[in-house]
Amino acid sequence: KAGVTQTPRYLIKTRGQQVTLSCSPISGHRSVSWYQQTPGQGLQFLFEYFSETQRNKGNFPGRFSGRQFSNSRSEMNVSTLELGDSALYLCASSFSFRDRGFYEQYFGPGTRLTVT
Amino acid sequence: AQSVSQHNHHVILSEAASLELGCNYSYGGTVNLFWYVQYPGQHLQLLLKYFSGDPLVKGIKGFEAEFIKSKFSFNLRKPSVQWSDTAEYFCAVNAGKLIFGAGTRLAVHP
């Protein structure tokens, strides 16, 4: 079974721009979560989508948003980029039931975003 | 508040030494616990998981972890480490989202 894939793998953007990252989950997984990884803050949860609905959200500003498509693929968008948004953005997919949350999560390789 | 605490940020061992990495969590709901590993240049991989049942769980590559409910702990162990175990290890609790510890960097010297 193919793993979680993320595109692009590397991205350089300028402050004020916006960016869209893409994630394709493992086949059959309907839950997709996004995390931000930085040296200072570690791994922090952004949001989780299940069946095209945001099911959970972390403590990030509204500039961070996401969506999920009917094929479970997900995108996250960051608008008005700031220098502090430079990070590794990880996508994770999981098998899940609607009312029981997710089981173990499987991570993609991440998108390395650099904001200059 | 929900949190995960990993006691050691950096650990250095020689090959064949035993390993124990500490993890304590704070979460009031049903506990699902995980250890993930991130090898240099690679993505996060699931090492082992605890959902219920036997509190001693075995994972890949000879790792095991013990869930001690009374101590809110989920420590990772390996009897004899190898150079290839050099990596960063993350403990996490499922609180509707994964809450990760800060990670422990393990360096194993030949």
Interface residues (C-beta under 8 A of the other chain):
Chain A: S33 Y35 G42 L43 Q44 F45 E48 N56 G58 L90 A92 G101 F102 Y103 E104 Q105 Y106 F107 G108 P109 G110
Chain B: N32 F34 Y36 Q42 H43 L44 Q45 L46 K49 F51 F90 A92 N94 G96 K97 L98 I99 F100 G101 A102 G103
